[in-house]
Amino acid sequence: MTALTADAATTAARLRDGMASGVLSFPLTSFTGDKGDEGGKGGAGNGAAALDVPAFRDYLAMQIETGPGAIFPACGTGEFFSLDEDEYREVITAAVREADGRLPVVAGIGYGWAQAARFARIAEEAGADAALVLPHYLVKGPQSGLVEQIRQIAARTRLPLIAYQRDQVAFTMDGLRELATIPGVIGLKDGHSDLDRLQRLKLAAPEDFLFFNGAATAEVQARPYASIGITAYSSAVHAFAPEIANAFFTAQRDGDDATVERLLRDFYVPLVELRDRVPGYAVSLVKAAARLRGRPVGPVRAPLADPGPDDLADLEALLTTGLDLVGAAR
């Protein structure tokens, strides 16, 4: 990996320490409407819902108090794709102020490299510590193009960058080697869960390059990833039930296989099956679960839609089961 600036090296070290101490939190973004009403059993998503910064800060304060290793605002779970630039600035600014230096803040950026660079500048001005480069929009590209996409963004920001491979973005060993030479690129989030390929990438990368598991409902994949030396992961469950997420992280770290398997069998796998019922539930189901717990997050924005009554009832029952499993208050 190319030598990092002092600030980038410090950020990479803080992230490495955070990844070892707790889950990586991808907070929801709070919008107005449907907020905290009888468990949030509202209907379709609201494309016109306004950003609610005070509610977001309240929600984020609760999340930070549960001890995540880092926070990643305005990423997929935070509905980056539905934020305009002014809203994005408010979200990142609020996250930085709420974190107050206690843990790293990694802002989501994305679309084509020119637009991603605009978001990177906003995140930099707002005080973020690093940026996660979400997969680019629509088109596929060869390895040279995937690497160049990151290179163009890195040339336009001082923020350390973590590349995110999923969907149409998938690096080869040669691509990863080239990616790691770009100044400021410090790691890779993986959403493909192709462990054969990922093992090769890890072996091709510099020793200090950061890797983490970014699969949807990453806990289900935590043991396979750990088998190739990637123990850090993002947790959507942390966004609504940090008690469950932290209990799983502790059990996985400590080799408590009985607890890991009980949580997988009775909570995480049923959650995945519920998540797979409707496109977009990887976000909207998480937000509905947060509302069920009285968190001030509001509805999702279009093109997502909030779950209907039957799925909400199943979600509520599953949430109760999960909280009971870890002895947490409902």
C-alpha positions in Angstrom: 0.0 0.0 0.0 1.3 3.5 -0.9 2.6 5.4 2.1 -0.2 7.2 3.8 -0.3 10.8 5.1 -0.1 11.1 8.9 -3.9 11.8 9.0 -4.8 8.9 6.8 -2.5 6.5 8.7 -4.1 7.6 12.0 -7.6 7.1 10.5 -6.6 3.6 9.3 -5.2 2.7 12.7 -8.4 4.0 14.5 -10.6 1.9 12.1 -8.5 -1.2 12.6 -8.8 -0.8 16.4 -12.6 -0.1 16.0 -13.1 -3.2 13.8 -11.5 -5.3 16.5 -13.6 -3.9 19.3 -17.1 -3.7 17.9 -19.4 -4.0 14.9 -19.4 -1.3 12.2 -22.6 0.7 12.5 -24.4 1.9 9.4 -27.0 4.3 10.9 -30.4 4.9 9.4 -31.3 8.5 8.2 -34.3 10.0 10.0 -37.1 11.5 7.9 -40.3 13.1 9.0 -43.6 11.3 9.3 -44.6 7.9 10.7 -42.1 8.5 13.5 -42.7 6.5 16.7 -46.5 6.1 16.2 -47.7 2.9 17.8 -44.5 1.1 16.9 -44.4 2.7 13.5 -46.9 0.4 11.7 -47.2 2.8 8.8 -47.8 1.9 5.2 -46.0 2.8 2.0 -42.7 4.7 1.9 -42.9 8.5 1.6 -40.9 9.9 -1.3 -41.5 13.4 0.0 -40.5 12.9 3.6 -38.2 15.6 4.8 -34.9 15.2 6.5 -35.2 15.4 10.3 -31.8 16.3 11.7 -32.7 16.6 15.4 -34.3 13.2 15.3 -31.2 11.8 13.5 -28.9 13.2 16.1 -31.1 11.7 18.9 -31.1 8.3 17.1 -27.3 8.5 16.5 -26.6 9.3 20.1 -28.4 6.1 21.1 -26.4 4.1 18.6 -23.0 5.5 19.6 -23.7 4.8 23.3 -23.8 1.1 22.4 -20.2 1.0 21.5 -19.8 0.4 17.7 -16.3 0.3 16.3 -17.1 3.1 13.8 -20.1 4.8 12.2 -20.8 5.0 8.4 -23.5 7.6 7.9 -25.3 8.2 4.5 -24.4 4.7 3.1 -26.9 2.1 1.8 -28.7 1.6 5.1 -28.8 5.4 5.5 -30.5 5.9 2.1 -27.6 7.8 0.5 -29.3 7.3 -2.9 -32.3 9.4 -1.8 -30.3 12.4 -0.4 -29.6 15.6 -2.2 -26.2 17.3 -1.6 -27.6 19.8 1.0 -29.3 17.0 2.9 -26.1 14.9 2.7 -24.1 17.8 4.2 -26.5 18.0 7.1 -26.3 14.3 7.7 -22.5 14.1 7.7 -22.2 17.3 9.8 -24.6 15.9 12.4 -22.8 12.6 12.5 -19.4 14.3 13.0 -20.8 16.5 15.8 -22.5 13.6 17.5 -19.5 11.4 17.3 -17.4 14.2 18.7 -14.1 12.4 18.0 -15.0 9.3 20.0 -15.0 7.0 17.0 -14.3 7.3 13.3 -17.0 8.7 11.0 -16.8 7.2 7.5 -19.2 8.9 5.0 -20.8 7.2 2.1 -20.0 8.6 -1.4 -21.0 7.3 -4.8 -22.4 7.5 -8.3 -19.8 8.2 -11.1 -16.5 9.5 -10.0 -17.3 13.2 -10.7 -20.4 13.1 -8.5 -18.6 10.9 -5.9 -15.9 13.5 -5.7 -18.5 16.2 -5.0 -19.8 14.2 -2.1 -16.3 13.5 -0.9 -15.6 17.3 -0.8 -18.8 17.8 1.2 -17.8 15.0 3.6 -14.3 16.4 4.0 -15.7 19.9 4.7 -18.1 18.4 7.3 -15.2 16.8 9.2 -15.6 13.1 8.2 -12.6 10.9 8.9 -12.9 8.8 5.7 -15.2 7.8 2.9 -16.7 4.5 1.7 -17.0 4.5 -2.1 -20.3 2.8 -2.9 -20.6 0.9 -6.2 -20.9 3.2 -9.2 -24.2 3.6 -11.0 -25.6 1.3 -13.7 -22.7 0.3 -16.0 -20.1 -2.4 -15.8 -16.5 -1.8 -16.4 -13.2 -3.6 -16.9 -10.6 -3.8 -14.1 -8.7 -0.8 -15.4 -11.9 1.2 -15.3 -12.9 0.1 -11.8 -9.5 1.1 -10.5 -9.5 4.4 -12.4 -12.9 5.2 -10.9 -11.3 5.1 -7.4 -8.1 6.9 -8.6 -10.1 9.8 -9.9 -12.0 10.2 -6.6 -8.8 9.9 -4.6 -7.1 12.6 -6.6 -9.9 15.0 -5.6 -10.1 14.5 -1.8 -7.8 14.2 1.2 -10.1 11.7 2.8 -8.9 8.1 3.1 -11.0 5.8 0.9 -12.5 2.4 1.4 -13.7 0.7 -1.8 -16.9 -1.3 -1.7 -17.2 -4.3 -4.1 -20.6 -5.7 -4.8 -23.0 -6.0 -7.7 -21.1 -4.8 -10.8 -17.9 -4.0 -8.9 -15.6 -7.0 -8.3 -11.8 -6.7 -8.2 -9.3 -9.3 -9.4 -6.0 -9.9 -7.7 -4.2 -7.6 -10.2 -6.9 -5.0 -9.8 -6.6 -5.1 -6.0 -2.9 -4.8 -6.2 -3.3 -1.7 -8.4 -6.0 -0.3 -6.1 -3.8 -0.6 -3.1 -1.1 1.6 -4.8 -3.5 4.6 -5.0 -2.6 7.2 -2.4 -5.2 7.3 0.3 -6.9 4.0 -0.4 -6.9 2.0 2.8 -9.3 -0.9 2.5 -12.1 -2.9 0.9 -15.6 -3.7 2.0 -16.8 -6.9 0.4 -20.4 -7.6 -0.5 -20.0 -10.6 -2.8 -19.2 -13.3 -0.2 -17.2 -15.2 -2.8 -14.7 -16.5 -0.2 -12.4 -18.2 -2.8 -12.0 -14.9 -4.7 -11.8 -12.9 -1.4 -9.1 -15.2 0.0 -7.0 -14.4 -3.1 -7.6 -10.7 -2.8 -6.5 -10.7 0.8 -3.3 -12.6 -0.1 -2.6 -10.1 -2.9 -3.2 -7.0 -0.6 -0.6 -5.3 1.5 -0.5 -6.6 5.1 -2.0 -3.4 6.5 -4.9 -3.1 4.0 -8.3 -3.2 5.8 -10.9 -5.7 4.8 -14.4 -6.1 6.2 -17.5 -8.2 5.6 -20.2 -6.1 4.0 -22.7 -8.9 3.1 -26.4 -8.2 3.7 -27.1 -9.3 7.3 -23.4 -9.9 7.6 -23.6 -12.0 10.8 -24.9 -14.9 8.8 -21.6 -14.9 6.9 -19.4 -13.9 9.9 -17.9 -17.4 10.6 -17.0 -18.1 6.9 -15.3 -14.7 6.6 -13.5 -15.2 9.9 -12.1 -18.5 8.5 -10.0 -16.5 6.0 -9.0 -13.9 8.5 -11.7 -11.2 8.0 -13.3 -10.8 11.4 -14.7 -7.2 11.0 -18.2 -6.7 9.6 -21.0 -4.2 9.2 -24.2 -4.9 11.0 -27.7 -3.7 9.8 -29.1 -5.3 13.0 -27.1 -2.8 15.0 -29.3 -0.1 13.5 -32.4 -1.3 15.4 -31.2 -3.9 18.0 -27.6 -3.1 19.1 -28.2 -5.5 22.0 -28.5 -8.4 19.6 -25.7 -7.3 17.4 -23.3 -6.8 20.2 -24.2 -10.1 21.8 -23.5 -11.9 18.5 -20.2 -10.0 18.0 -19.0 -10.9 21.5 -20.0 -14.6 21.1 -18.3 -14.7 17.7 -15.1 -13.1 19.0 -15.0 -15.3 22.1 -15.6 -18.6 20.3 -19.0 -19.1 22.0 -20.3 -21.3 19.3 -23.5 -22.3 21.2 -24.6 -18.7 21.4 -23.6 -17.9 17.8 -25.6 -20.9 16.5 -28.7 -20.1 18.7 -28.8 -16.5 17.4 -28.3 -17.6 13.8 -30.9 -20.3 14.0 -33.6 -18.4 15.9 -33.1 -14.8 14.8 -30.6 -14.1 12.0 -31.7 -16.8 9.5 -35.4 -16.1 10.0 -34.6 -12.4 9.5 -32.9 -13.1 6.2 -35.9 -15.1 5.0 -38.2 -12.2 5.9 -35.8 -9.7 4.3 -35.8 -11.7 1.1 -39.6 -11.5 0.6 -39.6 -8.0 -1.0 -37.0 -6.0 -2.9 -35.6 -3.2 -0.7 -36.3 -4.9 2.6 -32.6 -4.9 3.4 -33.2 -1.2 4.3 -37.0 -0.8 4.8 -37.3 -3.8 7.1 -34.4 -2.4 9.2 -36.1 1.0 9.5 -39.4 -0.6 10.4 -37.7 -2.6 13.2 -36.2 0.6 14.5 -39.6 2.3 14.5 -41.0 -0.7 16.4 -38.5 0.0 19.1 -39.5 3.7 19.2 -36.5 5.0 17.4 -37.0 8.4 15.7 -36.2 7.3 12.1 -39.4 7.9 10.2 -40.3 6.2 6.9 -38.2 5.2 4.0 -38.1 7.3 0.8 -39.0 6.0 -2.6 -38.1 3.9 -4.4 -38.2 1.9 -1.2 -41.5 1.1 0.5 -42.3 0.4 4.2 -43.4 -3.2 5.0 -47.1 -4.0 5.0 -49.1 -5.2 8.1 -48.4 -9.0 7.7 -44.6 -8.5 7.3 -44.6 -6.0 10.2 -46.3 -8.6 12.4 -43.8 -11.2 11.6 -41.0 -8.7 12.1 -42.3 -7.7 15.5 -42.5 -11.3 16.6 -39.0 -12.0 15.4 -37.7 -8.9 17.1 -39.2 -10.1 20.4 -37.6 -13.4 20.0 -34.2 -11.9 19.3 -34.3 -9.5 22.3 -35.4 -12.4 24.5 -32.5 -14.5 23.4 -30.0 -11.9 24.6 -32.0 -10.9 27.7 -32.7 -7.4 26.5 -35.7 -5.2 27.2 -38.2 -5.0 24.4 
